[in-house]
Amino acid sequence: MSDHAGLKAADLRKLLSANGIDVIGELEIELISGGRSNLTYVVSDAERRWVARRPPLAGLTPSAHDMEREWAVTSALSGTAVPVATPVVIDRTGEFIGAPCTVVEFVDGQVIRSAEDLDAWSDPDVATNFDALVQTLADLHAVDYRAVGLADFGRPEGFAARQVKLWTRQWGHVKTRELPDVERLADLLAARTPKQARSTIVHGDFRIDNTIVAPNDPGRIAAVVDWEMAALGDPLTDVALMCVYREPVFSQVLGFEAAWTSDRYPDSAAMAQRYAQIAGADLGDWGFYVGLANLKLGVIAEGITHRALQGGSSGAAGAERAAEATAHFIDTGLKALQ
């Protein structure tokens, strides 16, 4: 059996067995590298593979590592047009693992994280993948959340306003220095929050490396993953975040040249327009949504460094420098509001 600081094979075996899942032989556990948030492991016995997730070991911020949230939304989306890994079991309280933990079926496919990963694809492959990603996000936003049992998943009304308050509070939890423009951006966003918006399921972190692409088929998304920030709310927050992730400085946050920042994908303006075309949706006060996305990414970048300084970076390279990107995101957010 193989153990990691955040997940021990004996504990996981007990969790699986307690839920009627027989483990064949020894459990092998591999920590997936590159994680900046919840820790993700590939788990296998003699016959099967699963994926287990749990919160970081240190530096947690309120609501950002909610395992129950992931479990609820993926369970509800199973069987819809949105591809997700089949849920297997959850340890809600940490009774078995020592922290909340979910286990889902392993989905075979490609995880495209880096620009180097993208090199294996032709330009037509990239274009096909782009359309598949935008179609998948539009499909998510088209799901009737009441029909799939998520009517009580959250309060969609006032979502954007709560997001402004949430990420402002998160800044107070994770900041490693004073940066007055964060509060300035937050104040401007609070004053400009749209009064009305559509209400859908939102992923909260949508980009290529939070999906699994089908083997040998860039045009098919096999699963959308990393649902820890999912909610009911304004779908344009998802679209804007997907677009702002295209900023080249996001590679600095990840610590490597990201596939999603590659200039082989359409720029953020073309990406937003393609979503509007596929979803048949208006982009509303786009400057507000871009500003909010930049606030969120600035705080996330700061949080990565905050966790790294506390020893909770999961070994990801460059985590101590991620906060160097924060000022760029905040400045870009202020410009978007102009």
WODAUR-V774948 format. One record per residue. N is the residue number from 0. SS is DSSP state (@ for helix, = for strand, . for the rest). OMEGA is omega in degrees with one decimal (999 if undefined). BURIAL is # if it has 24 or more other ideal C-beta (glycine too) atoms within 12 Angstrom, else .. Layout:
n = {N/N}
ss = {SS/SS}
omega = {OMEGA/OMEGA}
burial = {BURIAL/BURIAL}
This chain:
n = {0/1/2/3/4/5/6/7/8/9/10/11/12/13/14/15/16/17/18/19/20/21/22/23/24/25/26/27/28/29/30/31/32/33/34/35/36/37/38/39/40/41/42/43/44/45/46/47/48/49/50/51/52/53/54/55/56/57/58/59/60/61/62/63/64/65/66/67/68/69/70/71/72/73/74/75/76/77/78/79/80/81/82/83/84/85/86/87/88/89/90/91/92/93/94/95/96/97/98/99/100/101/102/103/104/105/106/107/108/109/110/111/112/113/114/115/116/117/118/119/120/121/122/123/124/125/126/127/128/129/130/131/132/133/134/135/136/137/138/139/140/141/142/143/144/145/146/147/148/149/150/151/152/153/154/155/156/157/158/159/160/161/162/163/164/165/166/167/168/169/170/171/172/173/174/175/176/177/178/179/180/181/182/183/184/185/186/187/188/189/190/191/192/193/194/195/196/197/198/199/200/201/202/203/204/205/206/207/208/209/210/211/212/213/214/215/216/217/218/219/220/221/222/223/224/225/226/227/228/229/230/231/232/233/234/235/236/237/238/239/240/241/242/243/244/245/246/247/248/249/250/251/252/253/254/255/256/257/258/259/260/261/262/263/264/265/266/267/268/269/270/271/272/273/274/275/276/277/278/279/280/281/282/283/284/285/286/287/288/289/290/291/292/293/294/295/296/297/298/299/300/301/302/303/304/305/306/307/308/309/310/311/312/313/314/315/316/317/318/319/320/321/322/323/324/325/326/327/328/329/330/331/332/333/334/335/336/337}
ss = {./././=/././=/./@/@/@/@/@/@/@/@/@/@/./././././././././=/=/=/=/./././././././=/=/=/=/=/=/././././=/=/=/=/=/=/././././././././././././@/@/@/@/@/@/@/@/@/@/@/./././././././././=/=/=/=/=/./././././././././=/=/=/=/=/././././=/./././=/@/@/@/@/././././@/@/@/@/@/@/@/@/@/@/@/@/@/@/@/@/@/@/@/@/././././././././././././././././@/@/@/@/@/@/@/@/@/@/@/@/@/@/@/@/./././././@/@/@/@/@/@/@/@/@/@/@/@/@/./././././././=/=/=/./././././@/@/@/=/=/=/./././././././=/=/=/=/././././././=/=/=/./@/@/@/@/@/@/@/@/@/@/./././././@/@/@/@/@/./././=/@/@/@/././././././@/@/@/@/@/@/@/@/@/@/@/@/././././././@/@/@/@/@/@/@/@/@/@/@/@/@/@/@/@/@/@/@/@/@/@/@/@/./././././././././@/@/@/@/@/@/@/@/@/@/@/@/@/@/@/@/@/@/@/.}
omega = {-179.7/-179.0/171.2/-177.9/-177.0/-175.9/-179.9/-174.5/-178.6/179.4/-179.2/177.1/179.7/179.0/-179.9/-178.5/180.0/179.6/172.8/-179.7/-179.6/177.2/-177.7/-179.5/-177.8/174.6/173.4/-176.8/178.4/175.3/178.3/-177.4/175.0/-178.9/176.6/-174.9/178.0/179.2/-174.1/-176.3/166.7/-176.5/179.6/167.0/-174.8/-173.8/-169.6/174.4/175.4/170.7/178.1/178.5/176.3/-179.7/176.2/-177.7/-178.2/173.1/-179.9/172.7/-175.9/173.2/-172.9/-176.1/-170.1/-178.2/178.3/179.6/177.8/-176.3/-176.6/-173.9/179.4/176.2/-179.1/-175.4/177.2/-179.6/175.9/178.0/-179.6/-177.3/177.7/173.9/-178.3/179.1/-179.3/-176.7/176.5/169.2/-171.0/-171.8/-174.3/-178.9/-176.2/-170.4/-173.1/175.5/175.2/-174.0/173.1/174.9/178.4/176.1/175.5/177.7/180.0/178.5/-178.2/169.6/-175.3/-177.3/-169.2/174.8/177.6/175.5/-176.8/-178.5/-178.7/-177.3/172.4/176.5/174.4/175.8/-179.7/179.9/178.5/179.0/178.7/179.8/179.8/179.4/-179.5/177.3/179.9/178.3/177.0/177.1/177.9/-176.9/178.5/-179.1/174.4/-173.0/176.9/-177.6/-179.4/173.4/-177.7/-179.8/-179.6/-177.1/-179.7/179.3/-177.0/-179.7/178.8/-175.3/-176.0/178.5/178.7/177.0/177.4/-179.6/-179.0/-175.1/171.6/176.2/-179.9/177.5/178.5/179.6/-167.9/-173.7/179.0/178.2/176.8/179.0/-171.5/-178.5/176.8/178.6/178.3/178.5/-179.7/179.7/179.7/177.9/-179.7/-179.0/-173.3/-176.5/179.0/-177.9/-178.6/179.6/170.8/176.6/-179.2/165.4/174.0/-179.9/177.2/-177.0/-168.3/172.1/-169.7/-174.5/167.6/171.7/170.0/-178.5/-177.5/179.2/175.4/-179.8/-179.0/-177.8/177.9/176.7/-177.6/178.5/167.3/-175.4/177.8/-176.4/-171.6/178.5/178.7/-178.1/165.6/-176.6/-174.2/-176.9/-179.5/173.5/175.4/-176.0/-179.1/179.5/176.4/-178.9/-178.4/173.7/179.6/179.7/-179.4/-177.7/178.2/175.6/177.9/178.3/-179.0/-179.1/176.5/178.8/-172.4/175.6/-173.1/176.1/-178.2/178.4/174.8/172.5/175.2/179.0/-172.1/179.8/178.6/179.3/179.5/-179.8/178.2/176.5/-178.8/179.7/-177.4/-175.4/-175.5/-173.6/173.6/-177.8/172.9/177.4/-171.8/178.6/177.2/-175.2/176.4/177.0/178.7/179.0/178.5/174.5/-179.1/-178.1/176.3/179.5/177.8/178.4/178.7/-179.1/177.8/178.1/178.1/179.7/-179.9/179.9/177.1/178.3/-176.8/-174.9/-177.8/174.7/-178.1/-176.7/172.5/-177.0/-179.1/-177.3/-176.2/-177.1/176.5/179.3/-173.3/-176.9/178.4/-179.5/-178.9/178.4/178.0/177.2/178.2/178.9/-179.8/-179.5/177.7/999}
burial = {./././#/./#/#/#/#/./#/#/#/./#/#/././././././#/./././#/#/#/./#/#/./#/#/#/#/#/#/#/#/#/#/#/#/./././#/#/#/#/#/#/#/#/#/./#/#/#/./#/#/#/#/#/#/#/#/#/#/#/#/#/#/#/#/./#/./#/#/#/#/./#/#/#/#/#/././././#/#/./#/#/#/#/#/#/#/#/#/././#/#/#/#/#/#/./#/#/././#/./././#/#/././#/#/#/#/#/#/#/#/#/#/#/#/#/#/#/./#/././#/./#/././#/#/./#/././#/#/#/#/#/#/./#/#/#/./#/#/././#/#/#/././#/./#/#/#/./#/#/./#/#/#/./#/#/#/././#/#/#/#/#/#/#/#/#/#/#/#/#/#/#/#/#/././././#/./#/#/#/#/#/#/#/#/#/#/#/#/#/#/#/#/#/#/#/#/#/#/#/#/#/#/#/#/#/#/#/#/#/#/#/#/#/#/#/#/#/#/#/./#/#/#/./#/././#/#/./#/#/#/./#/#/./#/./#/#/#/#/#/#/#/#/#/#/#/#/#/#/#/#/#/#/#/#/#/#/#/#/#/#/./././#/#/#/./#/./#/#/#/#/#/#/#/#/#/#/#/#/#/#/#/#/#/./#/#/.}
